[in-house]
Amino acid sequence: MTKRLVFFNDNTGSVGMVGEYGIIDTKGNVVVSHKVEDAKQLADLIVNVQEEKK
């Protein structure tokens, strides 16, 4: 693999959604990570990752 990957992860529980999104480098390391607490819907987690832009 020669490019970075953007990831989105949601954890839906009985209390609410918690999510995380960011960038994984070519070695599998998370290099950028943002956590979102109390998300109301997936659209709160699936967003543009500013660091993804060149």
N, CA, C and O atoms as a DFTB+ gen file, in Angstrom:
216 C
 N C O
     1  1       0.847      -1.169       0.000
     2  2       0.000       0.000       0.000
     3  2       0.900       1.243       0.000
     4  3       1.890       1.295       0.731
     5  1       0.561       2.220      -0.804
     6  2       1.402       3.405      -0.912
     7  2       0.691       4.680      -0.507
     8  3       1.277       5.759      -0.591
     9  1      -0.557       4.586      -0.068
    10  2      -1.307       5.786       0.293
    11  2      -1.852       5.671       1.708
    12  3      -1.975       4.579       2.264
    13  1      -2.171       6.810       2.267
    14  2      -2.812       6.828       3.582
    15  2      -4.284       6.467       3.423
    16  3      -4.849       6.603       2.338
    17  1      -4.890       6.016       4.488
    18  2      -6.307       5.680       4.511
    19  2      -7.028       6.562       5.520
    20  3      -6.484       6.891       6.574
    21  1      -8.240       6.935       5.191
    22  2      -9.103       7.646       6.129
    23  2     -10.054       6.614       6.731
    24  3     -10.590       5.769       6.014
    25  1     -10.265       6.680       8.051
    26  2     -11.171       5.721       8.681
    27  2     -12.248       6.441       9.477
    28  3     -12.067       7.568       9.938
    29  1     -13.375       5.753       9.623
    30  2     -14.493       6.208      10.442
    31  2     -14.938       5.019      11.276
    32  3     -15.102       3.923      10.741
    33  1     -15.137       5.210      12.565
    34  2     -15.531       4.138      13.462
    35  2     -16.653       4.636      14.350
    36  3     -16.524       5.677      14.994
    37  1     -17.758       3.896      14.387
    38  2     -18.835       4.305      15.286
    39  2     -19.115       3.197      16.285
    40  3     -19.038       2.011      15.966
    41  1     -19.439       3.609      17.493
    42  2     -19.769       2.689      18.573
    43  2     -21.122       3.108      19.112
    44  3     -21.227       4.046      19.902
    45  1     -22.146       2.409      18.681
    46  2     -23.501       2.736      19.097
    47  2     -23.819       1.964      20.363
    48  3     -23.703       0.740      20.405
    49  1     -24.221       2.689      21.387
    50  2     -24.593       2.057      22.640
    51  2     -25.967       2.511      23.077
    52  3     -26.625       3.277      22.372
    53  1     -26.401       2.053      24.217
    54  2     -27.731       2.417      24.702
    55  2     -27.789       3.868      25.180
    56  3     -28.874       4.442      25.274
    57  1     -26.649       4.458      25.479
    58  2     -26.613       5.828      25.972
    59  2     -26.446       6.825      24.833
    60  3     -26.965       7.938      24.917
    61  1     -25.752       6.464      23.797
    62  2     -25.518       7.359      22.675
    63  2     -24.388       6.851      21.811
    64  3     -23.789       5.814      22.093
    65  1     -24.106       7.585      20.766
    66  2     -23.045       7.192      19.857
    67  2     -21.744       7.895      20.214
    68  3     -21.735       9.077      20.556
    69  1     -20.670       7.166      20.131
    70  2     -19.333       7.726      20.257
    71  2     -18.603       7.303      18.995
    72  3     -18.703       6.150      18.574
    73  1     -17.883       8.212      18.398
    74  2     -17.201       7.872      17.161
    75  2     -15.791       8.380      17.133
    76  3     -15.362       9.161      17.982
    77  1     -15.086       7.918      16.139
    78  2     -13.710       8.348      15.939
    79  2     -13.450       8.338      14.441
    80  3     -13.958       7.484      13.715
    81  1     -12.666       9.281      13.997
    82  2     -12.264       9.288      12.599
    83  2     -10.853       9.835      12.502
    84  3     -10.387      10.552      13.388
    85  1     -10.185       9.493      11.427
    86  2      -8.819       9.968      11.277
    87  2      -8.126       9.367      10.079
    88  3      -8.774       8.953       9.118
    89  1      -6.806       9.317      10.137
    90  2      -5.974       8.856       9.036
    91  2      -5.015       7.786       9.547
    92  3      -4.449       7.904      10.634
    93  1      -4.844       6.738       8.738
    94  2      -3.896       5.667       9.021
    95  2      -2.800       5.757       7.970
    96  3      -3.089       5.886       6.781
    97  1      -1.528       5.689       8.404
    98  2      -0.417       5.776       7.448
    99  2      -0.165       4.426       6.781
   100  3      -0.864       3.452       7.057
   101  1       0.824       4.372       5.913
   102  2       1.107       3.164       5.142
   103  2       1.619       2.003       5.990
   104  3       1.660       0.865       5.523
   105  1       2.010       2.285       7.236
   106  2       2.473       1.223       8.136
   107  2       1.390       0.773       9.097
   108  3       1.641      -0.066       9.962
   109  1       0.172       1.326       8.956
   110  2      -0.939       0.930       9.814
   111  2      -1.059       1.721      11.094
   112  3      -1.854       1.364      11.964
   113  1      -0.289       2.791      11.236
   114  2      -0.341       3.622      12.438
   115  2      -1.383       4.721      12.273
   116  3      -1.480       5.333      11.210
   117  1      -2.155       4.970      13.314
   118  2      -3.102       6.084      13.301
   119  2      -2.298       7.363      13.495
   120  3      -1.665       7.547      14.535
   121  1      -2.319       8.248      12.498
   122  2      -1.525       9.466      12.574
   123  2      -2.370      10.687      12.899
   124  3      -1.846      11.691      13.380
   125  1      -3.659      10.615      12.644
   126  2      -4.584      11.688      12.996
   127  2      -5.827      11.013      13.538
   128  3      -6.341      10.073      12.930
   129  1      -6.310      11.476      14.664
   130  2      -7.507      10.867      15.239
   131  2      -8.340      11.939      15.926
   132  3      -7.827      12.755      16.692
   133  1      -9.621      11.918      15.638
   134  2     -10.559      12.829      16.287
   135  2     -11.689      12.003      16.898
   136  3     -12.256      11.133      16.236
   137  1     -12.007      12.271      18.137
   138  2     -13.127      11.581      18.782
   139  2     -14.336      12.497      18.821
   140  3     -14.216      13.706      19.023
   141  1     -15.509      11.896      18.622
   142  2     -16.770      12.627      18.658
   143  2     -17.634      11.979      19.741
   144  3     -18.007      10.811      19.628
   145  1     -17.947      12.731      20.776
   146  2     -18.803      12.243      21.856
   147  2     -20.250      12.648      21.577
   148  3     -20.494      13.699      20.984
   149  1     -21.190      11.842      21.988
   150  2     -22.623      12.145      21.897
   151  2     -23.080      12.466      20.480
   152  3     -23.853      13.403      20.276
   153  1     -22.619      11.712      19.519
   154  2     -23.093      11.886      18.144
   155  2     -24.554      11.454      18.080
   156  3     -24.946      10.466      18.701
   157  1     -25.340      12.185      17.340
   158  2     -26.767      11.879      17.226
   159  2     -27.068      10.993      16.026
   160  3     -28.074      10.284      16.011
   161  1     -26.193      11.031      15.013
   162  2     -26.380      10.244      13.799
   163  2     -25.024      10.023      13.136
   164  3     -24.034      10.659      13.500
   165  1     -24.986       9.115      12.161
   166  2     -23.714       8.822      11.493
   167  2     -23.143      10.043      10.794
   168  3     -21.925      10.158      10.661
   169  1     -23.988      10.952      10.347
   170  2     -23.508      12.163       9.677
   171  2     -22.643      13.017      10.605
   172  3     -21.853      13.832      10.128
   173  1     -22.776      12.844      11.905
   174  2     -21.920      13.563      12.855
   175  2     -20.503      12.992      12.858
   176  3     -19.564      13.660      13.291
   177  1     -20.348      11.759      12.375
   178  2     -19.047      11.084      12.374
   179  2     -18.401      11.065      10.997
   180  3     -17.182      11.184      10.877
   181  1     -19.214      10.916       9.962
   182  2     -18.697      10.829       8.596
   183  2     -18.572      12.253       8.067
   184  3     -19.523      12.807       7.515
   185  1     -17.419      12.825       8.236
   186  2     -17.183      14.231       7.902
   187  2     -15.893      14.351       7.088
   188  3     -15.133      13.388       6.981
   189  1     -15.649      15.515       6.522
   190  2     -14.373      15.750       5.853
   191  2     -13.261      15.790       6.887
   192  3     -13.374      16.463       7.911
   193  1     -12.199      15.072       6.615
   194  2     -11.032      15.076       7.492
   195  2     -10.078      16.124       6.936
   196  3      -9.474      15.922       5.883
   197  1      -9.945      17.234       7.638
   198  2      -9.164      18.371       7.144
   199  2      -7.728      17.981       6.796
   200  3      -7.174      18.487       5.820
   201  1      -7.129      17.105       7.565
   202  2      -5.742      16.712       7.332
   203  2      -5.587      15.850       6.071
   204  3      -4.471      15.629       5.601
   205  1      -6.706      15.367       5.527
   206  2      -6.638      14.533       4.326
   207  2      -6.283      15.359       3.104
   208  3      -5.695      14.841       2.155
   209  1      -6.634      16.644       3.116
   210  2      -6.375      17.504       1.971
   211  2      -4.887      17.782       1.862
   212  3      -4.199      17.936       2.871
   213  1      -4.398      17.845       0.637
   214  2      -2.975      18.095       0.399
   215  2      -2.689      19.558       0.319
   216  3      -1.539      19.953       0.123
